[in-house]
């Protein structure tokens, strides 16, 4: 484990977390930011990116994508330190500092910790067959695929999301020598549930034979000692076919998870952090004043309004 000290650590990069980074920057404070996803945006980007939002000052209406883009641009000038695809766990109070571990093997001690975790860490859904296996990168990915590992590989995508289409587009823009030799998409239905722009790209790729498509589901996964070898796919008629595979990228969406906070000294109410009138976290042990804060959808308090603007106050 590597040790790391942080003056200010923030967990989460939803709209309230991003605006907090802007506020800290104005005060001359540089933060270390930990996010389980591969990009900022939290539930706004993962659950309703194209939904119209009406409660943002000076913006009569904007989409989730537009809001996150503007908030990212606003705070970017302050150059905070970001740690993407990083899960936080084992939160505890040590010598008046908040200590936690990350999924990349760091032990972080933070002088001040801010939880902007929204409704929870967004963890990817996966194939049921993978629960009993120990497949990990470099064979299995649930977010962005590392481009340096793709050359000459047989890459299989699962899902029908716009995020998946964007990732395939990113890969197809690579120089030919760095592209996979085969891109195959598996989906349980013949039709893809995509927005208009993504659907046009999808149809173009199919017509140009840049990707292959199979309507069906994974029946079994062939592997040896954790090394992926191939898939048996059952099509919509029930027929099985075997396909050698090098890499799998799964885009089944995300589910919020608050379990990591349930194993901490922080007091929760209905899966939210309970705070007092001054927004100081209420927890079981005594906490040094000002050492721990929580903002946005992560918290609950009397008469709270469920609006994004509530977190900007």
C-alpha positions as CSV (number, residue, x, y, z in Angstrom):
1,X,0.0,0.0,0.0
2,X,1.2,3.5,-0.9
3,X,0.6,6.3,1.6
4,X,-0.7,9.7,0.5
5,X,-1.5,12.9,2.5
6,X,-4.2,15.3,1.3
7,X,-5.0,18.7,2.6
8,X,-8.5,18.4,1.1
9,X,-10.0,15.2,-0.3
10,X,-13.3,15.1,-2.2
11,X,-15.2,11.9,-3.0
12,X,-17.5,12.3,-6.0
13,X,-17.7,14.6,-9.1
14,X,-21.4,15.1,-9.6
15,X,-22.7,18.7,-10.2
16,X,-22.3,19.7,-6.6
17,X,-18.9,18.2,-6.3
18,X,-17.7,20.0,-9.4
19,X,-19.1,23.4,-8.2
20,X,-17.4,22.8,-4.9
21,X,-14.1,22.5,-6.7
22,X,-14.7,25.9,-8.3
23,X,-15.4,27.4,-4.9
24,X,-12.3,25.8,-3.4
25,X,-10.2,27.2,-6.3
26,X,-11.4,30.7,-5.6
27,X,-10.1,30.3,-2.1
28,X,-6.7,29.1,-3.4
29,X,-7.3,25.5,-2.2
30,X,-6.2,22.6,-4.4
31,X,-8.1,19.3,-3.8
32,X,-7.5,15.6,-4.4
33,X,-10.7,14.3,-6.1
34,X,-11.6,10.6,-6.1
35,X,-14.3,9.3,-8.5
36,X,-15.4,5.7,-9.2
37,X,-16.4,6.5,-12.8
38,X,-14.1,7.2,-15.7
39,X,-15.5,10.8,-16.1
40,X,-17.2,13.5,-14.1
41,X,-21.0,13.9,-13.9
42,X,-22.3,11.2,-11.5
43,X,-26.0,10.4,-11.6
44,X,-26.7,13.4,-13.9
45,X,-24.6,11.9,-16.7
46,X,-25.4,8.3,-16.0
47,X,-29.1,8.4,-15.4
48,X,-30.5,11.4,-17.3
49,X,-27.9,13.1,-19.5
50,X,-30.4,14.4,-22.0
51,X,-33.2,15.3,-19.5
52,X,-33.9,19.0,-19.3
53,X,-33.0,20.7,-16.0
54,X,-34.8,23.9,-14.9
55,X,-33.4,24.9,-11.5
56,X,-29.9,26.3,-12.4
57,X,-29.4,30.0,-11.9
58,X,-29.1,32.1,-15.2
59,X,-29.9,28.9,-17.2
60,X,-33.7,28.7,-18.0
61,X,-33.1,25.2,-19.3
62,X,-30.2,22.9,-20.0
63,X,-29.5,19.2,-20.4
64,X,-27.5,17.1,-18.0
65,X,-24.7,16.9,-20.5
66,X,-24.6,20.7,-20.9
67,X,-24.6,21.3,-17.1
68,X,-21.7,18.9,-16.4
69,X,-19.8,20.3,-19.4
70,X,-20.1,23.9,-18.1
71,X,-19.2,22.9,-14.5
72,X,-16.1,21.1,-15.7
73,X,-15.0,24.1,-17.7
74,X,-15.6,26.4,-14.8
75,X,-13.4,24.5,-12.3
76,X,-10.7,23.3,-14.8
77,X,-8.6,26.5,-14.5
78,X,-7.7,25.5,-10.9
79,X,-6.1,22.2,-11.9
80,X,-7.2,20.0,-9.1
81,X,-5.8,16.4,-8.9
82,X,-8.3,13.8,-10.2
83,X,-8.2,10.0,-9.6
84,X,-10.6,8.4,-11.9
85,X,-12.1,4.9,-11.7
86,X,-11.1,4.9,-8.0
87,X,-13.3,3.3,-5.4
88,X,-12.9,4.5,-1.8
89,X,-13.4,2.2,1.2
90,X,-12.4,1.6,4.9
91,X,-13.1,5.1,6.0
92,X,-11.9,5.8,9.6
93,X,-10.7,8.6,11.8
94,X,-7.0,8.4,12.6
95,X,-5.1,11.0,14.6
96,X,-7.7,13.7,13.8
97,X,-7.4,12.9,10.0
98,X,-9.7,10.9,7.9
99,X,-8.1,7.8,6.5
100,X,-9.4,5.7,3.6
101,X,-8.1,3.2,1.1
102,X,-8.5,3.3,-2.7
103,X,-9.1,0.5,-5.2
104,X,-5.6,1.3,-6.6
105,X,-3.7,0.5,-3.5
106,X,-3.3,3.9,-1.9
107,X,-3.9,4.7,1.8
108,X,-5.0,8.4,2.0
109,X,-4.9,10.6,5.0
110,X,-7.0,13.7,4.6
111,X,-6.8,16.8,6.8
112,X,-10.3,17.6,5.6
113,X,-12.7,15.3,3.8
114,X,-15.8,16.2,1.7
115,X,-18.3,13.6,0.7
116,X,-20.1,14.6,-2.5
117,X,-21.1,11.0,-3.2
118,X,-24.7,11.7,-4.3
119,X,-26.9,8.6,-4.1
120,X,-23.8,6.4,-3.9
121,X,-20.9,5.1,-5.9
122,X,-22.1,4.1,-9.3
123,X,-20.9,0.5,-9.8
124,X,-21.2,-1.2,-13.2
125,X,-23.7,-4.0,-13.8
126,X,-22.1,-7.1,-15.2
127,X,-22.8,-10.5,-16.8
128,X,-24.3,-12.9,-14.3
129,X,-21.8,-15.6,-15.5
130,X,-18.9,-13.4,-14.4
131,X,-19.9,-13.5,-10.7
132,X,-18.2,-16.8,-10.2
133,X,-15.1,-16.0,-12.3
134,X,-12.1,-13.9,-11.5
135,X,-11.8,-12.1,-14.8
136,X,-10.3,-8.6,-14.4
137,X,-8.5,-6.2,-16.7
138,X,-6.8,-6.7,-19.1
139,X,-9.6,-9.1,-20.2
140,X,-12.7,-7.4,-18.8
141,X,-13.7,-3.7,-18.7
142,X,-16.9,-1.9,-17.6
143,X,-15.9,1.6,-18.6
144,X,-13.2,2.9,-20.9
145,X,-11.0,0.3,-22.6
146,X,-7.3,1.2,-22.5
147,X,-6.4,1.9,-26.1
148,X,-2.9,0.6,-25.8
149,X,-4.1,-3.0,-25.3
150,X,-6.4,-3.2,-28.3
151,X,-4.2,-3.8,-31.3
152,X,-5.0,-7.0,-33.1
153,X,-7.4,-8.2,-30.4
154,X,-10.9,-9.6,-30.7
155,X,-13.0,-7.2,-28.7
156,X,-16.6,-8.0,-27.7
157,X,-19.0,-5.3,-26.4
158,X,-22.2,-6.0,-24.5
159,X,-25.1,-3.6,-24.2
160,X,-26.9,-0.9,-26.2
161,X,-26.0,2.4,-24.6
162,X,-24.9,5.7,-26.1
163,X,-21.8,5.4,-23.9
164,X,-20.9,2.2,-25.7
165,X,-21.3,3.8,-29.1
166,X,-19.1,6.7,-28.0
167,X,-16.4,4.2,-26.9
168,X,-16.6,2.3,-30.2
169,X,-16.2,5.6,-32.0
170,X,-13.2,6.4,-29.9
171,X,-11.6,3.1,-30.9
172,X,-12.4,3.4,-34.6
173,X,-10.6,6.7,-34.7
174,X,-7.3,5.0,-33.7
175,X,-4.7,4.4,-36.4
176,X,-5.4,1.2,-38.2
177,X,-2.4,-0.5,-36.7
178,X,-3.7,0.2,-33.2
179,X,-7.3,-1.0,-33.7
180,X,-8.7,-4.3,-32.7
181,X,-8.9,-6.9,-35.5
182,X,-12.5,-7.5,-34.7
183,X,-15.2,-5.6,-32.9
184,X,-18.4,-7.5,-32.1
185,X,-21.4,-6.3,-30.2
186,X,-23.7,-8.7,-28.4
187,X,-27.2,-7.5,-27.5
188,X,-30.2,-9.5,-26.3
189,X,-32.6,-7.9,-28.9
190,X,-32.4,-7.2,-32.6
191,X,-33.0,-3.5,-32.1
192,X,-30.7,-1.1,-30.3
193,X,-32.2,1.5,-27.9
194,X,-30.0,4.5,-28.9
195,X,-30.5,8.2,-29.4
196,X,-30.7,9.4,-33.0
197,X,-27.1,10.4,-33.3
198,X,-25.8,7.1,-31.9
199,X,-28.2,5.1,-34.1
200,X,-26.9,6.8,-37.2
201,X,-23.3,5.9,-36.3
202,X,-24.3,2.4,-35.5
203,X,-26.1,1.9,-38.8
204,X,-23.1,3.4,-40.7
205,X,-20.6,1.0,-39.0
206,X,-22.8,-2.0,-39.8
207,X,-23.2,-1.0,-43.5
208,X,-19.4,-0.5,-43.8
209,X,-18.7,-3.8,-41.8
210,X,-16.6,-2.0,-39.3
211,X,-18.4,-3.9,-36.5
212,X,-20.2,-7.2,-36.2
213,X,-23.5,-7.7,-34.4
214,X,-25.1,-10.7,-32.8
215,X,-28.5,-10.7,-31.2
216,X,-28.4,-13.1,-28.3
217,X,-27.0,-13.8,-24.9
218,X,-23.9,-15.4,-23.3
219,X,-24.5,-19.0,-22.5
220,X,-21.1,-19.9,-21.1
221,X,-17.7,-18.4,-20.8
222,X,-14.6,-20.4,-21.6
223,X,-11.5,-19.5,-19.6
224,X,-8.4,-21.1,-18.1
225,X,-6.9,-19.9,-14.8
226,X,-8.6,-16.5,-15.1
227,X,-7.6,-16.1,-18.7
228,X,-10.4,-15.4,-21.1
229,X,-10.6,-17.7,-24.2
230,X,-14.1,-17.6,-25.7
231,X,-17.8,-17.3,-25.4
232,X,-20.7,-19.6,-26.3
233,X,-23.5,-17.3,-27.5
234,X,-27.1,-18.4,-27.7
235,X,-29.0,-16.5,-30.5
236,X,-32.7,-15.6,-30.4
237,X,-33.6,-19.0,-31.9
238,X,-31.7,-20.9,-29.2
239,X,-28.8,-21.9,-31.4
240,X,-25.4,-21.9,-29.8
241,X,-22.2,-20.7,-31.5
242,X,-18.6,-20.4,-30.2
243,X,-16.6,-17.2,-30.5
244,X,-12.9,-16.8,-29.5
245,X,-12.5,-13.6,-27.5
246,X,-9.6,-11.6,-26.2
247,X,-11.3,-8.7,-24.4
248,X,-14.8,-7.9,-23.1
249,X,-16.3,-4.5,-22.6
250,X,-19.7,-4.5,-20.7
251,X,-22.0,-1.5,-21.0
252,X,-25.1,-2.6,-19.0
253,X,-25.3,0.7,-17.1
254,X,-24.6,1.4,-13.4
255,X,-26.3,1.0,-10.0
256,X,-25.7,3.3,-7.0
257,X,-24.1,1.6,-4.0
258,X,-23.9,3.1,-0.5
259,X,-22.6,0.0,1.2
260,X,-19.1,1.4,1.7
261,X,-20.6,4.2,3.9
262,X,-22.6,1.7,5.8
263,X,-19.4,0.2,7.1
264,X,-18.1,3.6,8.4
265,X,-18.7,5.5,11.6
266,X,-20.9,8.0,9.7
267,X,-24.6,8.0,10.7
268,X,-27.0,7.2,7.8
269,X,-30.7,7.8,7.5
270,X,-32.5,6.1,4.5
271,X,-29.1,5.6,2.8
272,X,-28.2,9.3,3.2
273,X,-25.8,11.0,5.5
274,X,-27.6,12.7,8.4
275,X,-26.4,16.2,9.1
276,X,-27.3,18.9,11.5
277,X,-28.5,22.4,10.9
278,X,-24.9,23.7,10.2
279,X,-24.3,20.8,7.7
280,X,-21.8,19.2,10.0
281,X,-21.9,15.4,9.7
282,X,-23.5,13.6,12.7
283,X,-21.5,10.4,13.4
284,X,-21.1,8.0,16.2
285,X,-17.7,9.1,17.4
286,X,-16.8,12.7,18.2
287,X,-15.5,14.4,15.1
288,X,-13.1,17.4,15.2
289,X,-15.1,20.4,14.0
290,X,-14.6,21.1,10.3
291,X,-12.8,17.8,9.5
292,X,-15.7,16.1,7.7
293,X,-18.3,17.7,5.4
294,X,-21.0,16.3,3.1
295,X,-22.9,18.0,0.3
296,X,-25.6,17.5,-2.3
297,X,-27.7,14.4,-2.6
298,X,-25.4,12.6,-0.2
299,X,-27.0,14.3,2.7
300,X,-30.4,14.6,4.3
301,X,-31.7,17.3,6.6
302,X,-35.0,18.8,7.7
303,X,-37.0,20.5,4.9
304,X,-34.4,19.7,2.2
305,X,-35.6,20.3,-1.4
306,X,-34.6,17.6,-3.9
307,X,-33.1,20.1,-6.4
308,X,-29.6,20.4,-7.8
309,X,-29.6,24.1,-6.8
310,X,-29.9,23.0,-3.1
311,X,-26.4,21.7,-3.3
312,X,-25.0,25.0,-4.7
313,X,-26.0,27.1,-1.7
